[in-house]
Amino acid sequence: MLSALLSLRRPHFGPVVRKTSCLRYLGMMQKTVVLSEQEATLRQLLLDVSNYIGTLDGCTRPQLRITGGWVRDKLLGVGSKDIDIGIDTMTGFKFGTLMNQYLEQPETQAKYPRDLLGKLAKIEANPEKSKHLETVTTKIMGLEIDLVNLRKETYTEDSRNPQMEFGTPEDDALRRDATVNAMFYNLDTSEVEDFTGRGFEDMERQVIKTPLSAYQTFKDDPLRVLRAIRFASRLGYVIDEEDKQAMGDAGIREALKLKITRERVGIEVTKMLQGPNPHQALQLIDRLGLYQTIFSDPGSSARTSESSLVNWSRAYDQAQAFVTPPHPDDVSGAVISSIKSILLRDPKNVYLMWLFCAFVPWARVKPPTPEKPSAKAAPSPAATAAREGIKADNSCVKVIENAAAHLADIILIKDAAIKEGPSTTSSLKRKQKTTSREAQGMAIRRWGSNWRCSVMYAILTQILEAPSSQHQVLLEGYAAWLSELEAMGLLEVYQLKPLVTGDKLAKALEEKPGPWMTKALEMVVAWQLRNPDESDTEAAISQVREKKKELGLG
């Protein structure tokens, strides 16, 4: 059925660009939108629905446009599965309802299958979640479709949530966050429309620019500051100078802190860090003076040190070096590749590295002292900033907390390993070493399954703190240590299981099972680390038997 449906329309080529005055800026950039077979079929369906609506009593035929990011991406030759349909005479919900009605007509079902349209999901207006009007989302032929009416926005001083009303295409274009996101594809004429008069020019210049006054745009909705940074880093564009000045304004920074929920801040930051260029995003945040506004707890007066912010670029520059293929003449390339091969083995580790970059300026800030000696220790300031500043999810906060908790331990053991040289399993030499296979293996088990992330946090922290002249030596030390851990077979030691079970150990020692078993089983693991080639359970049990007093046993 799908192949038959697709055969209804061949790829459609938009023939003209409405704003002819902008053509001189286009150069070699694609000037028209080329529709895929799916998109061409969708276009025809929507036009058929529009024509059907025009025949109904009391209804005016709506003119339909694809708006926003899809148009930008298509002009850049990038595919997109998310399509926003702008409607000029009715709400998205009404249009969706009438589209359903159209598809139920007998004559329609000969052309389009009834199950072509997915379930209509009505999204009620909810300004607190940036949904200012009711919209409808649905899926057609695997494409995610949003139906929404064209609108005009009016803001008040104390809120980023505007008053909304039906608007013209120009109103809708001018309310958008950037000119490159404000172009429309007119389904009737197959024309790309640039109502701001700058969309094509700014795409050619690769500039992020607000359609209206930058200061007023960011004052009305400070979230647009973060969106500008995200789109600049995603597209590899620069931000217009006037816009950058407004973004760094103290009043705009304060509005961003007070008017935007931290959940919304977190969503934008996550998209930046998961995007194609997290380095550019963090660099823009840094240079615009937005660090404390974004990466801190808005309800706390705690702040990072001035020196950590001055040197923050060292951390995110190093993270970029880890993900950039080294130049053949770069002497540090082998060292970076060695560290990367152990610590950055999957996309999750890479994302967490960028997340750590955002919070390493907090690494040396001490947590508040509990009011009562018996009270639970306060979380690290880095974890608190992640939880409250960008509403990071619990798993990410836990990884940051774990990394902060083990920071000093990791640096201590790494430094000792570098100083003492390769570790050994020899019992004679082991007595004089603080970095034996046993000690390092047990340390990794303390650090847990995310120990690689914790080591990366330590690397970024020390890079931030050290002058650039010391970075190569610092990285060489980590590379040597990690290679040693790999040679000793310790990279997955956190998964190592004791040779004997707790029940078997209790039976052998003729003791009742109890809390002592946890420590006893760790003794077994320590014995296994000292004796990697041994598998004699009796020998392991004997080691525990010799230390019964340490376990509080008779």
N, C-alpha and C positions, 0 to 999 in steps of 0.2 A: 504493500500500500504506500509506503514512504517513497519508494522509487517512482511509483506512478504519480504521486503528488508532486515530487520534485520536477518531474518532466513537464509540469504545467507551465513552469517559468524557467527560462534559461538565465544565466548570469546577466544582471542588469547594470548598465554603465550610466552613471549620472552624467549627463552631457554638459552641463554648464555650472559655473559658480556665479551666484547672484551678484556678489559685491565685486564687480569688474574692476573697480578702482584699486582693489587689493592685489590684482594679478601680478603687478610689477614686482611684488615682494616674494612671489612664490618660487622663482628660480626653477630648479629642477624638482622641487617637492611635488608629490602627487597632487593633482588639482581636482580630481573627481573621486567619488566613492564607487568602488566596484563591489557589487553585492554577490555573495555566494548564492548557490541554488536555494539553500534554506532561507536566506534573507530575502531573496527575490520572491519566493513563495509567501513568506510572511508579509511582505509589502503588499502583494496582490490581495491576500486575505483581509488585511486591514482596510485597504481601499474598498473592497467589496462590502465590508461591514459599514464603513462610512457612507457609502452610497445607499445601503439599505436603511440606515438611520434617517437619511434625508427624505425617504419616502413615507416615514411615519408621521402621523398627525402630531402637531405641536413640537416637532423636532427640526432643528436646523442641521444640515449636513456638516459634520465637524471636519476641520482640516487637521491633518495629523503630521507630526514631525518626530523624527528620532532626535533626541537631544543629548547634549553633554559628551561624556567620555567615549561613547561608541563612535561618534563622528570623528573625534580627535584620533582615536586609535586607527580607524579605517583610513584616514588621510595619511597616517604614518605607515600604513601597510601592515598593521597588527590586527589580528582577529580578536573578536570579543563575543562572548556568549551572553553578556548582560546588556539588555536594550531597554532604554527608557522612552516611552511614547508620550509625547506632549499633545494634549487635546485642547482645542481652543474654545469649545462651547459647552462642555459638561465635565463632571468629575470623572475620575478614572473608574470609580465603582459603577456609575451609570453606564459608561461605555462598555465595561466588561459584562454587565448584565445584558445589555442589548446585543453584544457579540454572541453571548450564549444563546440568546433568542434567535439570532440569525442562523446559527449552526443547527438549530432544531428544525428549520424549514425543510420540507421534503426535497425541494429543488436544490437546496444547498448541499444536502447530503450526497448528491450525485457528484459533486465537485470536491467537497471536503469531507473526510470521515468525521463522524460525530465525536470520536474520542481525540480529535486533533487538539482540542483545547483542554489543558489541565484544569484542576480545581482552582477556582478563583479564591484567593486569600485576601480578604479585606483587612487593611491595616488602618486602624482608627487614628485620627489625629492625636499626637502625643508630643508636644513641644519639648518636653524634658528629654526625650530621646531623639530629638532632631527630626521628628515627623510632624510637620506643621499642617498637613492636610491629609484627609483620608486618601489612601491610594489602594490600588489592587495589584497584586503580584500573581503571576501565573506562569506556566511553562507551555511553550508551543514548539514542537519539533526539537526538543532539547535546548531551546533558547529560553533564558530567564527574562521574562517581560514584566516591566513595571508600567502601569497605566496611571497617568496623573495629568491634571489640567494645568495649562500655562498659568502662571501667577505673578502677582506683584507683591512686594514685601514692604512693610512700614515698621520701623523699629522704635522702641522707647529707650530711654537712657539706662534703665536698670536691668535690662534683660536682653539676652541674645535671641529670644523667641519672638519672632515678628508677628504682626497682624497680617493676615493673608487675605487676598481677594483675587478674583479672576483678573488676568492681565493679558496684554498683547504679547506676541513673540518677542518684541523688543524689550518689554518689561521683564520677561522671563530671562532673557539673555543678560541684561544688565545686573540682575540680582545675583548672578553666579560668582563663584570665587576667583575665577581666572578666565581671561579672554580665550585661551585655548580650549577651555571646557564649555564655552558658551556658543559654539556653532551648532546649527541644526541641519538635519537632512529632511527636506520637504518631500513627503511621499507622493504628493500629487505631481510635482514638477520635476522630481529627481534632482533638485538643485541643492547645493550646499549653501546655507545662508549664514552670513556673518553680520549680525545686527549690531555688534559692538564696533564694527569697522576696524578692529585690530587683530582679530583672531588669526587670520592668515599671516599677517605681518609678524605677529609674535611667535607663531610656529616656525616661520622662516628664520627669525632671529634667535629662536630657542630661548624664549624669555617667558617667565611666569609673571603676569601683570594683572591686577584687578581691573575689571571693566570701568568702575567708577573710582572716585578718590580713595586711595589706599588707606589713609588714616580713618576715614569714615567707615569704609568697608570693614576694617578690622575692629573698629570700635563697636559697630553694630553686632558683629559676630566674631569674637576673638578666636573661635575655633578655626577660622579661615587662615590664621597665622600658621597653624600646624599643617593644614591642608596644603598651603603654598610650599612649605618645606617638603612635604611628602611628594607632591607632584614634581617639584624640582629634582629631587633625588631619584624618583622613578624614571623620569624622562631624560635626565642628564642635562636639564636646562639651568639657566641662571635666574635669579630673582631680580626683578627690576629695582633699580637703585632707590626710587621713591618708595617702593613697597618695603624694601629693607629698612629704610629709615623709620617708617611707620611701625614696622614689626618690632624694632628695638626701642620704641618709645616707652618710657616708664609707665604712662597711663595705660597703654595697650597691654603691657606685661601684667599690670595689676588687674585689668579687666579679664585677661586670660586666666588669672589665678582665681578670681572671684565669681565670674559668670559661667564658667564651663565646668561641668561635672568631671570628676577625675576619671570616671569610666570612659567618657568621650576622649579625654586626653590619652588614656591608655590604648584605646582602639587605634588612634592615629599613630601613636608611637610604635605599636606592634606592627602596623602595616609598613612603617618606615624600616624597622629592623628586619622584617621578613622580605623587604623589597630588594631590587637589584643593586642598590647603592646605599647601604646603611652608613657608610663612611661619610658621604656627602651630607646626609641628614644630620648626623651628630656634629659635623663641622659647622653646618649652618646654625644649629642650636647654640653652639659654642660662640661663634662670631657675632651672633645677634644678642648675646648676653641673656639667653633664656634658660640657662641650666637650672638655676635655683627655682625658677617659675615652674618648670616641668618636673624635674627629678628630685623633688623634696616633698615632705609631708606638709600640706598647706595649713594644717592645724597646729604645727609645731614651730617654735622659734629656732630649732636646731639648724645649723648651717655647716657646710663643708669649709675647710680652711681655704684661704685665698690662694695659697700656693698650689693646692690640688686642682683648682680651677685654671690657674695660669698654665699648669703643665698637663691639663687633661688631654690635649691633642696628642701627647706622646702615646697614650693608651689606645685611642682609636686609630692613630696612624699605624701602630704596631698590629692591631687587628686587621687592618687593610693589607699589611704586608703578608699576613698569614694566608689570606685568600687570593693574593695576586701571584700569578706564575712568576717565578724569579727570572731576572735577566741573566743570560749566560755568563756575563762578566761580573755578576753580583757575588761577592765572596760569602755573603751571609745566606745565600740561597740554600745551600746544603743544610745548614743549621736549622733554618726555618722549616724546610721540608721534613727534617727529622722530627721536630716537635709536632708539626702538623700531622704526620702519619700516625702518631700515637694519641694525640689529644683531640683532633678534629676528624673523626672517622665517619660522621654522618651529619646531615643538615641540622639536626637538633643541637648538636654540639656547636655548630657554627652560629646558630641563632643565639644560643646561650652566651657565647663569647661576646656577641654584640650587646646583649642585654647587660652583661657584666661591665662592658665599657661605660654604659650609662651610669653605673653605680660605684665604680672603683674610687671616685673622689671621696666617697664616704668610708673607705676601708679603714682608715686610722682614727675615725671619730669614735670616741668611747660611748657606750650606751649609758643611760642614766643609772645611777645607783639606786637599787630598790630601797623603799622607805623602811621596810622591816628586814632584818637579817634573814628571816626564814622565807621571805617572799621569793617567788620565781624570778630568775634573772631576766632582765629586759632583753628583747630581741635586738639584734645588731641594728645600728642606724641605717646601714645599707638595705637590709631587708625591710625595715620600716618605711624607708623612702620608696621602695618598690611597691609595697603593699598599699600605701596611702597616696603616693604621688601619681602612680599610673594604674592603680588597682590591678597589679599583676596577679595572675591566678596563683592559687595556693602552691602548686607544684613548683612554679618559678621562684616564689618567695622562699620556699623550703630549700631550693638549691642555692640561692644567694645566702641564706642564713647558714647553711652548712659550710659554704666556702669561706664566709667571714669567720665562723667559729674555728676553722682549722687553718686559717691563714698563717699564724705564727708557727704552728707545728710543721706545716709543709716547708716553710722557708728554713726552719731549723734543721730538719732532716736533709733537705737538699743541700744546704751549705755544708753539713757534716760529711755527706757522701762525697762532695767535690773535694773537700779538704783531705779526707782519708784515703781516697782512691777506691778501686773496685772492692766490693764486698766479697766475703768468703763464707764457706760453710765449715771451715776448719775450726774445731773447738778450741785449739790453742790460740789462734789469732782472734777468734770471735770474742774472747773474754776482754780483749783490749779495744774492741770496736763498738761504736754507738750506732753504726749503720749496717749491722749484719743483715743477712737475708731475713732472719726472724724479725728483727726490729722494723725493717722496712715493710715486710709483709703485714705485720700486725698493725702498722700505722695505716696502710691502705685500707685494711679492714675497718679501722676506726673511721676513716674518711668516707667509707661507704661506696655504693655503686656509682655515685656521681663524682668519684675522686678525680677523674680527668678534668671535669669542670672546675673543681676546687683548685687544681694545679694551674689551670688557665687563669683563674681569678688572681692567684698569687703572682703569676708572670706579669699580668697587666698592672697589678698594684706596684710591683717593683720597677717596671718600666716607667710608670708615671713618676715615681719618686727619684729615679736615677737620671743624671744628666745623659744626654745623647751619646757622649763619648764612652759611656760604660755599657751601653745597651748590647753591643756585640758580645762582650765577655759574659754578661748576664745570661744571654740566650745560649751561649755555648755551654755554660754551666748546667742549665736546664736540659739541654739536648743530651749532654753526657750522662746526666742522672737518669733521665727517662730511658736512654738506651741501655743503661745498666739494669734498670728494672725489667726491661724487656728480655735481656739476656738471662736474667735469673728466673724468668717465667712468672713474674709477679703481676702482670697487667690485669689479670682476671682473678687475682687471689681473693678478692672479696666474695667470690662464689665458692671458695674452697670449703668443703664439708668435713667435719671431724671423722676420723677413721672409725670411731666407735660411737654408738648412740648413748644418750644419757641413761637410759634404762640399763644397758649392758655395763656401763661404768659404775652405776650404783650397785648393781649385783656383784661386780668384781670387788668393789671396796666394802661390800657388806654394809651399806648405808642406805637409809631411806631417801627416796628422791626429795629434792628440796631446792631452795635458791642457790645452794652451793654449786649446783650442776652447771650453771652458766659459765662461771669462772673456770670450772674444771674442764669443760669442753674447749674453752679458749686455750687452756694449757696443752690440750691434745693438739690443737691446730698449731700452736707454737712449736711443739715437738716435730710435727710434720714439716714445718718450714725449716727447722734445723737439719732435718733428715729427709730431704726430698726424694731420695731413692728407696726409703724404707716403707714397708707396708705391714709390719708386724704389729698387730693391735695390742699384743701382750706387752711389747716394749713401750708403747704409748701409755698403756694403763699403769705400768710400773713408774713412769715419770710422774704421773698424778699421785700415785700412792706415796711417793717420797715427799710430796708437798701437802699432805693431808692437813697439817697444822695451819698452813696458809689459807686453807679452805674452811678453817674453824671446825674440823672434824677430829675425832679422838684418835 
